[in-house]
Amino acid sequence: MSTLPNWASLYLQRLQLDHKSPSLSYLSQLCRAHLQTFPYENVSKLLFFQAGNHVVPTPEEYVHNATHYHFGGTCYANNHSFLSLLRALGFFGQLILPGGGHAAILIDGPNTGETPVYVDTGATAPIFEPIHFLEDGNHARIFGSLSMDLTKSPDHPDHYRFTRYENGKVALPPWDFHPSERKELSDLSEVIRSSFSPDAFFLNRLHIHRFQLEQDRFVVLKNNTLHFGYSDGTNQITTLHTVSDIEAAVADEMQLPLLPVRKAVEILLERGIDIFNAPKKEEIPLENEALDRPTIC
């Protein structure tokens, strides 16, 4: 095995995994560890937006930010950095753009099977292992009230469709993609620019999601609503009333004490967004929340 760059070694240390040769089982370990270690969050995006830093962090910056601030990111940061790590480890793959606004990963053989596998650490979906979506079989993944599926698209020949569900109902407009339409980060400049528009979805709310499989649950913070979901389908939802409550929940329940959520709330308030008095449309059930909204991460 080749020597890893320092950032990749630090990345593996954060995942608590050893350096191994590429294989399907190792890729599964990496996927599972990544979803539990790096949160899906827009705190970092809000801080980057305020600072005028409207780009995706490099892998070196991503690991540094995770260590010092408990950042993860949305799909662009999480999946771009994860792909960079996978390439450093000897895997072969590229980004894809399901739905035209979501970044995911396709990894090719020779060490992961005869067909490409779908990998995604930026969809808040229970994709704990790579999916051989081109092969026959059930490609659904379920964890409690969260689930997703990869199927042939009924609308576009040779395309595939990613659908995410909450409580058995479609939670996002399905994303179609063609497996041969591969991307590099440089190809995503326009959608990344759009994700930093003032009216972009994740610049107008607070959103943090983390899987905690050792506790058999996931935890989601949407504005001031804290949602615990367990593998048996049980859900607990709590309303938080102060910024201190949010800080405590993120530190104690999500185990992300360095994440600067107070600063993110202040940035939103400066932009006229009070997460404690969001419009009623923000309070509609989780399973319906994003049906009519943009899919850009």
Steps between C-alpha positions, in 0.01 A plus 500: 500500500621849418571758769204725569519881503478642850141622461387150398671343802328754726171426320535128576591577860179698533306207353685269741596268216831353386652537156407191296506391138190588295216249529123498519506417872745783572285743301202393710696568818595843370140588404363390837767688695464817294124528552552475876804728524434797270161666543283631224476864606459850360665684789826502305319617186349795686841600639666462160222708341544782750877497443457514122665157467260349247701191408521137610785442748798297390545160667772651718265780610216254549700288746634810676151644536366171634773487761469860616130576446326162458397604150382252241302671228227453243532262207775692317744515791425156640506304174782693332727446800396137540573434131841663545572264788380198303728592211794542737424147627509358148131495403390622158195721463345835420218726607154491347224761522162335566214739447737764369576634847614215725857367496549126553775249416539204264790265575621257232685170531715304485478455877132577558322267255414475134280811491531852645377553854309800630646671807346801674592665830306818425135400467400449867402150388597165657754405232740317730651295219552538124205404278540289183207681344552364147455142617169327564373508856352720765691827524297653782671595825298555818577632848192567708288770338773581243540306179616534141491300179689488172294379204482535125346834411149464356547825306845473340642187332838395642464739793466405865292663770593578861196542725519589868212430739404605851231302677433317175423817302714667235706766679675657201426523129667186355842551345579340160851441368679315222789283626730611217459872570798531733617828652796661668462779753591755232191393304278596794598868516157626393295289742741581782467869418121461511521332839650825636227724358335704779169319447659152487331231708783446751571870549157562648470244777701298752545132418724238664468123454708221651471122514594345836489127438654417837183647648283346227374840386538810289462857627377793291481867591278707269494859621390457863346153464706203621401162358624161624428204272570139603548188289169352620313797353450683829528880473533768768465868412588785735470876457798704621429850629838674529838508329647352817257208466622447143864518603440246776315261266772520234774448759335232714267312267684540170845490662614803298604745774732702273237569235436880512121485491455826690692683227283335235181609679639854523577504127147388421356765730712769334343389172150534646446131574387419854513121534284518812221674310519335161196523270238232551604330177825407676301301754338258255580130560850376424382267226350788298750773574699518178264379228471839328846632572831509312724194519826695505707406807 
